[in-house]
Amino acid sequence: MKYENAGQMNFFSEMAEHQISAREFFSNVLLDSLDRNFGLKHVLISYFDTHGTFLSWINRNGILLDCEEHPYRKFVANDVIRHVVYQDAVRDHLTYFNVIPRLYKSTDVISPVDYTHSAYVRFLEENFHAHYSVTMAFGINAYIQVAFFKSLENGDFTDQEIEALNEIYVYVANSYKNFKKYEQAKIVSNIQSEIISSGEKAYFVTDDFMHIMSYNKTAQSYLKEILGPSIAEQISTTTPCSWLPFLLGGEEDNFTADRVQTRVIKNYIFTIYTYDQSYSNGIIDRYHWITISRKEEGKLLEGSGTMLPLTQAEQRVAELMYNGLTYKAIADELVISYHTVKKHVQNIYTKCGVKSRFQLYKWLENREQ
């Protein structure tokens, strides 16, 4: 393996350029860069959900999604390395922003007495013609792991190689952190455009792990009235907000991307929409955008609206809005332009006598009843 300053600089440059257009960071592009800049050829990237369920893996042969014939299916229960990686990540609240090396050398995790005849080694030999491994853990609850392999003939990873892999972890982790910040900024910007277009006055955006990604002053003012003046100090993009579960509900609440949730707290109406970012490897990153209105603001007047009939296109748009779809998602669903969706929404609001998505939601709900 070769590790030089030139390789480090080239790696950062390639990953920085890659993040501008890439939808996924841990991909063949990363594998190629690790090979080209550090001479690391025998690498496997495995993907899990945040609860530890296996989704897929990718190596130089391409991606293989989980299926009945997947070689990992029969081995998953015996994968002691993955078990330790996941338990440590949950304990330490591992996130996208970790840059402290997290390496797991297989011969450190499995005792020397058991190692050679272990199920783990048999799995490596059968599937990768390898005998030793070092695994790196990344992301929420280590839902991405990158494993490096060596054969029995080439021997176990030396202290020098582990030191070099620790440095490479820092390179990869910093590049991944920058990628996630860039990606999340684009997602939040799209959501903000959606909220502004809908005419909502107070909003904030979160990920599924209680980080506040964005908010406006009106929302902050409302939250102060509910939770006290110290709320401003608790809003963070990297530290989970302890009060968010109180607003969003407990784990028993099943948020889905096609349904709007509402909460009423101290005369404030919280309308919660869900945005899912899906990847080819099976991972789904979930975000919530939450609008806030005073109860009297959200209340519809009797007989409000001109009660003009909606056209068939407007009716379909209204139904999709009721189900929580964003303007972009509606445009994709109906194969029309974003501008056309906004025009339909303006007409719907006028005909229904409403000023926000939440008011439309209640209007449609009352009409059904």
C-alpha positions in Angstrom: 0.0 0.0 0.0 1.3 3.5 -0.8 0.5 6.6 1.2 1.9 9.9 0.1 1.0 13.6 0.6 0.3 13.8 -3.1 -2.2 10.9 -2.7 -4.0 12.8 0.1 -4.2 16.0 -1.9 -5.5 14.2 -5.0 -8.1 12.3 -3.0 -9.5 15.5 -1.4 -9.5 17.2 -4.8 -11.3 14.3 -6.5 -13.9 14.0 -3.7 -14.5 17.8 -3.7 -15.2 17.7 -7.4 -17.3 14.6 -7.1 -19.6 16.1 -4.5 -20.8 18.8 -6.8 -22.7 16.4 -9.1 -22.8 13.1 -7.1 -25.9 11.8 -5.4 -23.9 9.3 -3.4 -20.5 9.5 -1.7 -19.8 5.9 -0.9 -19.7 4.5 -4.5 -17.5 3.2 -7.2 -16.0 6.7 -7.5 -14.7 6.3 -3.9 -13.4 2.8 -4.6 -11.5 4.1 -7.7 -10.0 7.0 -5.7 -8.8 4.8 -2.9 -7.1 2.5 -5.4 -5.6 5.3 -7.5 -4.3 7.4 -4.6 -3.5 4.9 -1.9 -3.2 1.6 -3.7 -6.1 0.0 -1.9 -7.6 -2.5 -4.2 -9.5 -5.1 -2.1 -12.3 -3.0 -0.6 -15.9 -3.7 0.2 -18.5 -1.0 1.1 -21.6 -2.4 3.0 -24.8 -0.5 3.6 -27.3 -0.9 6.4 -30.3 1.1 7.7 -30.0 3.0 10.9 -31.4 0.0 12.8 -28.6 -2.3 11.6 -30.5 -4.2 8.9 -28.4 -5.1 5.9 -29.3 -3.4 2.6 -26.5 -4.0 0.0 -22.8 -4.0 -0.7 -20.6 -2.8 -3.5 -17.1 -3.6 -4.6 -15.2 -3.5 -7.9 -17.7 -6.0 -9.4 -20.6 -3.6 -8.8 -23.5 -3.3 -6.3 -25.5 -6.3 -5.0 -28.7 -5.4 -3.2 -30.0 -7.7 -0.5 -32.0 -10.7 -1.8 -32.6 -14.3 -0.9 -29.4 -15.4 -2.8 -27.2 -12.7 -1.4 -24.1 -14.4 0.3 -24.4 -12.1 3.3 -27.9 -13.4 4.1 -26.7 -16.7 5.6 -23.8 -15.1 7.4 -25.4 -12.0 8.9 -26.2 -13.6 12.2 -22.6 -14.7 12.6 -21.0 -11.4 11.6 -19.4 -10.6 14.9 -17.5 -7.6 13.4 -20.6 -5.9 12.2 -22.3 -6.6 15.6 -19.5 -4.9 17.5 -19.3 -2.0 15.0 -23.1 -1.3 15.3 -23.2 -1.6 19.1 -20.3 0.8 19.5 -21.9 3.3 17.0 -25.2 3.3 18.8 -23.5 3.7 22.2 -21.4 6.6 20.9 -24.2 8.3 18.9 -22.1 8.1 15.7 -23.2 10.6 13.0 -22.2 11.9 9.6 -19.9 14.4 11.2 -17.5 12.1 13.0 -13.9 12.4 11.8 -12.2 10.4 14.7 -10.9 7.1 13.3 -13.1 4.1 14.0 -11.2 1.0 12.8 -12.0 -2.6 13.7 -9.2 -5.1 13.0 -10.7 -8.5 12.7 -7.9 -10.2 14.6 -8.5 -7.8 17.5 -12.2 -8.4 17.6 -12.0 -12.2 17.3 -9.6 -14.0 19.7 -6.4 -15.6 18.1 -7.5 -19.0 19.4 -10.7 -19.0 17.5 -9.8 -16.8 14.5 -8.5 -19.2 11.9 -11.5 -21.6 12.2 -14.1 -18.9 12.8 -17.2 -18.4 10.6 -16.0 -14.9 9.8 -12.8 -16.2 8.2 -14.7 -18.8 6.2 -16.9 -16.1 4.9 -14.0 -13.9 3.9 -12.2 -16.8 2.1 -15.4 -18.0 0.3 -16.4 -14.6 -0.9 -13.3 -12.4 -1.1 -10.4 -14.8 -1.1 -9.2 -13.0 2.0 -8.2 -14.0 5.5 -7.9 -10.7 7.4 -9.9 -7.4 7.4 -10.0 -3.9 8.8 -13.4 -2.3 8.9 -14.1 1.5 9.0 -17.5 2.7 10.4 -19.3 5.8 9.1 -22.6 7.6 9.3 -25.7 7.4 11.5 -25.3 4.3 13.7 -22.5 3.1 11.4 -24.9 2.4 8.6 -22.0 2.5 6.2 -18.9 0.3 6.7 -15.8 0.1 4.5 -13.8 -3.1 4.8 -10.2 -3.6 3.6 -9.0 -7.2 3.0 -5.7 -9.1 2.9 -5.0 -12.7 2.0 -3.4 -15.3 4.3 -0.3 -15.2 2.2 0.2 -11.5 2.6 -0.3 -11.6 6.3 -2.3 -9.6 8.8 -2.4 -5.8 8.8 0.8 -4.4 10.4 0.9 -1.5 12.9 2.2 0.7 10.1 -0.7 -0.2 7.8 -3.2 0.4 10.6 -1.6 3.8 11.2 -1.9 4.6 7.5 -5.6 3.5 7.5 -6.3 5.7 10.5 -5.1 8.7 8.4 -7.2 7.5 5.4 -10.2 7.3 7.7 -9.8 11.0 8.5 -9.5 11.8 4.8 -12.6 9.9 3.9 -14.6 11.1 7.0 -13.8 14.8 6.3 -14.8 14.4 2.6 -18.0 12.6 3.6 -18.8 15.3 6.2 -18.4 18.0 3.5 -20.5 16.0 1.1 -23.3 15.7 3.6 -23.2 19.4 4.4 -23.4 20.2 0.7 -26.1 17.7 0.1 -28.2 18.7 3.1 -27.9 22.4 2.1 -29.4 21.6 -1.3 -32.2 19.5 0.3 -33.0 22.3 2.9 -32.9 24.9 0.1 -35.5 22.9 -1.9 -37.7 22.5 1.1 -37.5 26.2 2.0 -38.5 27.1 -1.6 -41.5 24.8 -1.1 -42.5 26.4 2.2 -42.1 29.9 0.9 -44.2 29.1 -2.2 -46.9 27.7 0.1 -47.2 31.0 2.0 -46.4 29.6 5.4 -45.1 32.2 7.9 -43.3 30.0 10.5 -41.3 26.8 9.8 -38.3 24.7 10.7 -36.6 21.7 9.0 -35.1 18.7 10.8 -33.5 15.4 9.9 -34.7 12.2 11.5 -32.2 12.4 14.3 -33.5 15.6 15.9 -31.1 18.1 14.3 -32.5 21.5 13.3 -31.3 22.1 9.8 -33.1 25.4 9.2 -35.7 27.7 10.8 -37.0 31.3 10.5 -37.5 34.0 13.2 -41.2 33.6 13.4 -40.9 29.9 14.2 -38.2 30.7 16.8 -40.6 33.2 18.4 -43.4 30.7 18.6 -41.1 28.1 20.0 -40.0 30.5 22.7 -43.6 31.0 23.8 -44.0 27.2 24.1 -40.6 26.1 25.4 -39.1 29.2 27.0 -36.5 31.8 26.0 -33.5 29.4 26.2 -34.8 27.6 23.1 -32.5 29.6 20.8 -29.4 28.2 22.5 -30.6 24.7 21.9 -31.0 24.9 18.1 -28.2 23.1 16.4 -27.4 21.3 13.1 -24.9 18.9 14.8 -26.4 18.3 18.2 -29.8 16.6 18.7 -32.4 18.9 20.2 -33.9 17.3 23.3 -37.3 19.0 22.9 -37.9 17.8 19.3 -39.3 14.4 20.4 -41.8 16.3 22.5 -43.1 18.1 19.3 -42.8 15.3 16.9 -44.1 12.5 19.1 -42.6 9.3 20.4 -41.2 6.3 18.5 -44.6 4.8 18.2 -45.5 7.5 15.7 -45.0 6.1 12.2 -44.1 9.0 9.9 -44.3 8.2 6.2 -43.5 10.3 3.1 -47.1 10.2 1.9 -49.0 11.5 5.0 -49.2 14.8 6.8 -49.1 14.7 10.7 -50.5 17.4 12.9 -49.9 18.4 16.6 -51.7 21.0 18.6 -49.6 22.3 21.5 -50.5 25.4 23.6 -52.8 26.8 20.9 -50.2 26.3 18.2 -50.7 24.0 15.3 -47.6 22.0 14.1 -48.0 20.5 10.6 -45.3 17.9 9.9 -44.4 16.9 6.4 -41.9 14.1 5.6 -39.2 14.2 2.9 -37.3 11.1 2.0 -33.9 11.1 0.2 -33.5 7.7 -1.3 -30.3 6.1 -2.6 -29.5 3.3 -5.0 -27.9 1.3 -2.2 -31.2 1.1 -0.3 -30.4 3.8 2.3 -33.2 6.3 3.0 -32.4 9.6 4.8 -35.5 11.2 6.2 -36.2 14.9 6.8 -39.2 16.7 8.3 -40.4 20.2 7.5 -42.7 21.6 10.1 -44.9 24.6 9.8 -46.3 26.4 12.8 -49.5 28.5 13.0 -51.5 29.9 15.9 -54.7 28.0 16.4 -56.9 31.0 15.5 -54.8 31.5 12.3 -55.3 27.9 11.2 -59.1 28.0 11.9 -61.3 28.3 8.8 -64.3 30.6 8.8 -67.7 29.1 8.3 -68.5 29.3 4.6 -65.1 30.5 3.7 -64.1 30.0 0.1 -66.0 30.7 -3.1 -66.8 27.0 -3.4 -65.9 27.2 -7.1 -65.5 23.7 -8.6 -61.9 22.4 -8.9 -60.8 21.2 -12.3 -59.8 17.6 -12.6 -56.1 18.6 -12.7 -56.6 20.9 -9.6 -58.4 18.1 -7.8 -55.5 15.7 -8.4 -53.0 18.3 -7.2 -55.1 19.0 -4.1 -55.2 15.3 -3.3 -51.4 15.0 -3.6 -50.9 18.0 -1.4 -53.2 16.4 1.1 -51.0 13.3 1.1 -48.0 15.5 1.9 -46.2 15.6 -1.4 -43.9 18.5 -2.2 -44.5 20.6 -5.3 -41.5 18.9 -7.0 -42.9 15.5 -6.1 -46.3 16.5 -7.5 -44.7 17.7 -10.7 -42.9 14.4 -11.1 -46.0 12.4 -10.3 -48.2 14.2 -12.8 -45.4 14.8 -15.4 -45.9 18.5 -15.4 -43.6 21.5 -14.7 -43.0 22.9 -11.2 -44.4 26.3 -12.5 -47.7 24.5 -13.5 -48.0 23.0 -10.1 -47.6 26.4 -8.4 -50.3 27.8 -10.8 -52.7 25.0 -9.9 -52.0 25.6 -6.1 -52.8 29.3 -6.5 -56.1 28.5 -8.1 -56.9 25.9 -5.5 -56.2 28.3 -2.6 -58.4 31.0 -4.3 -61.3 28.6 -4.9 -61.1 27.0 -1.5 -60.6 30.3 0.4 -57.4 29.1 2.1 -54.0 30.6 2.5 -51.8 27.6 3.5 -51.4 23.9 2.9 -52.6 23.2 6.5 -55.8 25.2 5.8 -56.3 23.3 2.6 -55.7 20.0 4.5 -58.5 20.9 7.0 -60.8 22.2 4.2 -60.5 18.9 2.3 -60.9 16.9 5.5 -64.1 18.8 6.5 -65.4 18.4 2.9 -64.9 14.6 3.2 -66.7 14.5 6.5 
